[in-house]
């Protein structure tokens, strides 16, 4: 898009040079707090160098001022101000977004904002900046102007802050991914995650040494993400002292709130790990204290998992990919947990507290995405699913009738769930005599299930169990936290998905 005005480079360079000559000296040392290493860090000789490094999440993050040209000294003052005003992660976001704007629009546009009178800067914003700027870039440019006001640089004083707040930004839907539902894990994928955690607990009970240290660490990370929707930065910052183990088997974990603009709200909250999954943490803490857990480079030894936030994200992505056939990020698990609670009837205040949000308004997006009562019943009946994902039989294989009949009797699935006789739906790699779960009801969400390649059989299961789901929905008032109701719902959803995938191309969906 062609800019609405032409920037006069000679005038602007002369103006920024005059502004630079009037600046006070930069501090010899700029200090900031690194909450990951739990120590005060310093940036020295900022006036003498065009590149510095920030200690961020166990890594050295480079900050280069080369792109600012004649505005470098002004931006160094802004950068020093940001380190005192904002969270370190936010500082890097602001800096990166500013560089992104300069790469497309040039440094002269920034200089125009720095040297102009506030009302002239507003005119430049409306006629030039808004013509081609992203929402994040506009936030960064406004943050620069707010710093100029705090520092009384040029024509900018604290009285101009209201004008800066009134500058327009492109409209953006921050929660679009939630509204369209792409971030929500389907129920069968959630069941696979729970099955994996349960299987690890069972293996640990039988023989603790059957689980290696890395696998134990990874499943503990998955529990904290799946159960409590913690961010990678929160999980990585859990300290060994934050885990409290009780003789009763209870496990409590204290986790810090992050991404809070008000530093007073960055408190530690204690959450209780599900009792059945507590042994995983008991064993992991023992191995951690024994020095058996590898610690990633740059990670302080006090941290429980020994990983950076990016390392935590990598673990979750790889583990969910192995379990479900699709990589799910910590953010996806976070959104899914929130939607699960919203669908289950939690209050706005309760959901905000669970998510660690400072405002109840953010919770509205999950309640807006939560379907009304009728749609919930239809979803439970596998008629109109909430989670719009195509089923994948990635962790199982289908078998034909001849293969099914050739399996040993204990590997042919059959049962009478809720008084309804069901048989011939497929085989089990494990064998029903070794299964600790309810046959038929649990099979469709189990990685050991080998479904029969006949869609009509699976559709019959859906049709047979729908009346039972209706009864449980009425009895539990559609409470998705009811174990029987939730299991039946996930079973019907998975059975319907398998039936649809096995249908010939072009056949109408039921």
Secondary structure as GFF3:
##gff-version 3
##sequence-region A 1 510
A	DSSP	alpha_helix	9	21	.	.	.	ID=ss1
A	DSSP	beta_strand	29	34	.	.	.	ID=ss2
A	DSSP	beta_strand	39	44	.	.	.	ID=ss3
A	DSSP	three_ten_helix	46	48	.	.	.	ID=ss4
A	DSSP	beta_strand	51	56	.	.	.	ID=ss5
A	DSSP	beta_strand	59	64	.	.	.	ID=ss6
A	DSSP	three_ten_helix	66	71	.	.	.	ID=ss7
A	DSSP	alpha_helix	72	85	.	.	.	ID=ss8
A	DSSP	alpha_helix	88	105	.	.	.	ID=ss9
A	DSSP	alpha_helix	107	115	.	.	.	ID=ss10
A	DSSP	alpha_helix	118	127	.	.	.	ID=ss11
A	DSSP	three_ten_helix	129	131	.	.	.	ID=ss12
A	DSSP	alpha_helix	135	151	.	.	.	ID=ss13
A	DSSP	three_ten_helix	158	160	.	.	.	ID=ss14
A	DSSP	alpha_helix	161	165	.	.	.	ID=ss15
A	DSSP	alpha_helix	176	180	.	.	.	ID=ss16
A	DSSP	alpha_helix	187	206	.	.	.	ID=ss17
A	DSSP	three_ten_helix	208	210	.	.	.	ID=ss18
A	DSSP	alpha_helix	213	228	.	.	.	ID=ss19
A	DSSP	alpha_helix	232	236	.	.	.	ID=ss20
A	DSSP	three_ten_helix	240	242	.	.	.	ID=ss21
A	DSSP	beta_strand	243	245	.	.	.	ID=ss22
A	DSSP	beta_strand	251	256	.	.	.	ID=ss23
A	DSSP	three_ten_helix	263	265	.	.	.	ID=ss24
A	DSSP	beta_strand	268	272	.	.	.	ID=ss25
A	DSSP	three_ten_helix	275	277	.	.	.	ID=ss26
A	DSSP	alpha_helix	278	289	.	.	.	ID=ss27
A	DSSP	alpha_helix	309	324	.	.	.	ID=ss28
A	DSSP	alpha_helix	330	343	.	.	.	ID=ss29
A	DSSP	alpha_helix	348	355	.	.	.	ID=ss30
A	DSSP	three_ten_helix	360	363	.	.	.	ID=ss31
A	DSSP	alpha_helix	364	369	.	.	.	ID=ss32
A	DSSP	alpha_helix	373	380	.	.	.	ID=ss33
A	DSSP	alpha_helix	401	406	.	.	.	ID=ss34
A	DSSP	three_ten_helix	409	411	.	.	.	ID=ss35
A	DSSP	beta_strand	412	417	.	.	.	ID=ss36
A	DSSP	beta_strand	420	428	.	.	.	ID=ss37
A	DSSP	three_ten_helix	432	434	.	.	.	ID=ss38
A	DSSP	three_ten_helix	443	445	.	.	.	ID=ss39
A	DSSP	beta_strand	449	451	.	.	.	ID=ss40
A	DSSP	alpha_helix	455	476	.	.	.	ID=ss41
A	DSSP	alpha_helix	483	502	.	.	.	ID=ss42
###
